[in-house]
């Protein structure tokens, strides 16, 4: 009888030990999952986004609110509404130095950026959070088809920006800027948002792949050399003809005076 009771106690202890080990394993698994699960990463991301939006609000209230209003709704005769422009427009305008605007002119000139990259991201987060609109592309902008991009550029862009992206004069004192020093993201966001007189090329007008192809073409022609000699600003045959005319007239006048002095 004593041995039977001892065996029963031993079995009960083993069962309790197994149950305890199982419970400990479940608790440990749950603890590990709670540490590494994506659900725990989301609050951190949300906190980071909220911090960026709040920092962007402070920058906006310090540098932009006078022209664009308290609620991004704009101010009459000062600045347009930013509702619906999105982070893409903020990136283009601020990264190229067009904003903040020094004074009201026919066109905002491009100049060195006032804000650094972190501050630009904060402004983008604020405007995107409260105004919505087109966002920056999340994928790589490289790898476009240069030949296709050339066709699209000549069809949609060359009438204002010149066939080699040097820009040109527009009406009312405005000008299509040179594309020579523009980076990929500036070119993409300009097409996506249509700054100034430029039309908006949404994804229905130009697909993301077509935009990448245009970017590839613009960056290719920006880096081309001029094997035929001086590029003369690469503005076309008018400038070349003018140089030839002036040089030719100069040579002819020199010849006339030289022959006259000899006579």
LOGURO-864958 format. One record per residue: residue in one letter; x, y, z of N, C-alpha, C in turn. Coordinates in steps of 0.1 Angstrom, whole numbers, plus 5000, padded with zeros to 4 digits. Layout:
AXYZXYZXYZ ...
END
This chain:
X500849885000500050005000500950135000 X501950125008502850245009503550274995 X503950154989504550174976503550234966 X502350184966501350234957501050384959 X501050424972500750564974501950654970 X503150594972504350664967504450684952 X503950574945503950584930502950694926 X501750694933500750794929501250934932 X501950954943502451084946503551124936 X504351034932505351054922504751094908 X503651024904502951064892502351204892 X501751234904501151364906502151474905 X503351454911504451554911504851574897 X505051454889505451474875504451554867 X503151524869502151594862502151744865 X502251774878502351914882503551984877 X504651904876505851964870505651994855 X505051894848504751914834503852034832 X502852044840501952154838502652294841 X503452294852504252414855505152454844 X505852344838506752374827506052434815 X504852374812504052414801503552564803 X503152594815502652734818503852824817 X505052784822506152874821506552894806 X506452794798506752804784505852904777 X504552894780503552974774503753124778 X504053144791504353284796505553334789 X506553254788507853304781507553344767 X506853254760506553274746505753404744 X504753424752503953544751504753674754 X505653664764506553774767507453814755 X508053704749508853734737508153794726 X506953734723506153784712505753934714 X505453964727505054104730506154204728 X507354154729508554244727508854264712 X508754154704509154164690507954184680 X506754174685505654184675505554314668 X505054324656504854444649503854544655 X502954484663501954564669502554664679 X503754614685504454704694505254814687 X505554784674506354884667505455004663 X504154974661503255074656503155194665 X503055174678502955294686504255384686 X505355314684506655394683506655474670 X506155414659506055484646505055604648 X503955574654502955674656503555794664 X504255754674504855864683505855944675 X506655874666507655944658506956034648 X505855984642505156074632504456194639 X503956164651503356274658504356384662 X505556334666506656434669507056514657 X507056444645507456524633506356624629 X505156584631504056674628504056794637 X504256774650504356884659505456974656 X506656914653507757004650507557074637 X506857014628506457084615505457194618 X504557174628503657284631504457404636 X505457384645506157494650506957564639 X507557494630508257554619507257634610 X506057584608505057644600504657774606 X504357774619503857894626504957994627 X506157954626507258054627507658114613 X507458034602507958084589506958094578 X505758024580504858014569503458074571 X503058084584501658114587501258254583 X502158344581501858484577501158484563 X501658404555501158404541500158294539 X500358174545499458064542498358034553 X498258124563497158114572497258014583 X496458024593496457944605496157794601 X495157774593494657644590495057594575 X496157644571496657614557495657664546 X494757754550493757794540494257914532 X495457964534495958074526495458214531 X496158314526495758454530495658534517 X494558614515494258684503495458784500 X495958784488496958864483498358834490 X498458724497499658684503500158554499 X499358454501499758314497498658224495 X498758124487497658034484497457934495 X496257864494495957754503496857644501 X497257574512498057454511497257324513 X495957334513495057224515495057144501 X495457024502495556934490496756934482 X497757024486499057024478499956904482 X499856854494500556734498502056764501 X502756664506504156674509504956684497 X504456634485505256654473505456794469 X504456874470504657024467505557084478 X505357054490506257114501507657084498 X507956954494509356924491509857004480 X509157014469509657094457509857234461 X508857304467508957444469510057484480 X510157394490511057434501512457384498 X512657264491513957214489514657294478 X513957354469514557434459514757584463 X514357614475514557744481513457844476 X512457804469511457894464510557944476 X510457864486509757904498510657884510 X510657974520509758084521510158194511 X509058264506509158364496509758494503 X510758554497511358674502510358794500 X509858804488508958914484508058864473 X506858924471505958884461506458934447 X506658844438507158864425506358784415 X506658804402505858734392506158584394 X507358544399507758404400508658394412 X508458294420509358264431510758214426 X511858284428513158234423513658114431 X514358034424515057924432516357974437 X516657924450517757974457518157874467 X519257884474519657784484518457764495 X518257644498517157614508517457674521 X516357724527516457784541516457684552 X515657574549515557464559516457344556 X516957274566517657154563516757034560 X517256924557516456804553515456764564 X515956764576515056714587513856814589 X514156944588513057044589512157034577 X512657004565511756994554510856874556 X511356764561510556644564509456674574 X509756754584508756794594507656884588 X508056974580507057054573506156974564 X506756874557505956784549505056704557 X505456654568504556574577503356664582 X503656784585502556874590501556904579 X502056944568501056974557500356854552 X501056744551500356614547499256574557 X499656594570498656544580497356624580 X497456754578496356844579495756894566 X496556874555496056924542495856814532 X496556704534496456594524497056634510 X497056534501497456564488498556464483 X499156484472500156394466501356384476 X501856254478502956234486504256204478 X505356204484506556164477506556024473 X507155984462507255844458508055764468 X507655644471508455564480509455474474 X509355454460510355364454511455444446 X512355374441513455434434513055504421 X513655614418513355694406514355664395 X515255574397516255544386515655434377 X516355414366516055304357515055334346 X514755464343513855504333514355474319 X513555474309513855454295514255594289 X515555614286515955744281515355774268 X515255684259514655714245513155754247 X512455674255511055704257510855834264 X511755864274511755984281511956104272 X512856094262513056204252511856234244 X511156124240509856154233508856224241 X508756174254507756244263508156384266 X509456404268509856544271509656634260 X509956594247509656684236508256714234 X507356614238505956634236505356724247 X505756704259505156774270505856884277 X507256894275508056984283508857084275 X509257044263510257124255509757254251 X508357274250507857404245508157514256 X508357474268508657574279510157564283 X510657444285511957424291513057414281 X512757424267513757404257514057254255 X514557224244514757084240515857024249 X516757104254517857054263517657094277 X516457134281516157164295516757294300 X517157384292517757514296516757614301 X515457594299514357684303514157794292 X513257884295512957994286511958084292 X511758204285510858304290509458264287 X508558304297507058284295506458424296 X505158424296504358544297504358604311 X504058734312503858804325505058804334 X506258814328507458814335507958684342 X507258574338507658444343508658374334 X509158264339510258194332510158044336 X510357964326510457824328511957794332 X512157744344513557734349514357634342 X515657644343516557544338516457424346 X516557304340516457174347517857114350 X518957194347520257134347520657084361 X520357164372520757134385519757064394 X518657024388517556964395517856814398 X517556774410517756624413516456554409 X516556414410515456334406514156364413 X514256384426512956404434512356534431 X513156634428512656774424511956764411 X512456684401511856674388510556594390 X510556494398509356414400508256494406 X508556564417507556634425507056754416 X507856814408507456924399506356864390 X506656754384505656694374504356654382 X504456614394503356564402502456674407 X503056794409502256904415502057024407 X502857044396502657154387502857294393 X504157324397504357454403504257564392 X503757684397503757804388502857774376 X503257804364502557784352502557644346 X503257564353503457424348502157344351 X501757264341500557184343500857064353 X499857014359499956904368499956774359 X500956694361501056564354500856454364 X499556434367499256324376499456184370 X499256084377499455944372498555914361 X497455984359496555954347497156024335 X497956134336498556194325499856134321 X500756114331502056044330502155944341 X502255824337502455714347503755734355 X503855674366505155674373506355634365 X506155524357507255484348507655584338 X506655654332506855764323507555874329 X507255914341507956014348509455984350 X509655854354511055814356511855814343 X511155794332511855794318512155944315 X511256034318511556174316512756224324 X512756174337513856214346515156154340 X515156034336516355974330516856054318 X515956104310516356184298516956314302 X516256384312516756514316518156504323 X518356404331519656384337520756344327 X520356274316521256244306521756364298 X520756454294521156564286521856674295 X521656674308522256764317523756734318 X524156604316525456564318526256544305 X525656574294526256564281527356674279 X528356634272529456734268529056794255 X529856884250529656954238530856934229 X530856814222532056784214532356874203 X531356954198531557044187532157174191 X532457194204533057324208532257384220 X532257514221531557584232530057564230 X529357544241527957514240527157644239 X527657754241526957884241525657884248 X525657824260524457814268523457704263 X523857634252522957534246521557574244 X521457704239520057754237519657754222 X520457694213520057664200520657754189 X520257754177520857814166520857964166 X519858024173519858174173521158224179 X521558174191522758214197523958194188 X524058074182525158044174525258134162 X524058164155524058254144524458394148 X524058434161524458574165525958584167 X526558474173527958474175528658484161 X528258404151528858404138528658544132 X527558604133527258734127528158844133 X528258844146529158944153530558924150 X531058794150532458764147532758804132 X531758754123531958784109532058934106 X531059014112531059154110532359224115 X532759164127534059224133535259204124 X535259084118536459054109536359144096 X535159154091534959234079535359384082 X534859434093535259574097536759594098 X537359494105538759504106539459504093 X538959414083539559414070539359544063 X538259604064537959734057538859844063 X538959854076539859954082541359934078 X541659804078543159774075543459814061 X542559774051542759814037542759964036 X541860034043541760174042543060244047 X543560184058544860244063545960224053 X546060114046547060084037546960174025 X545660204021545460294009545860434012 
END
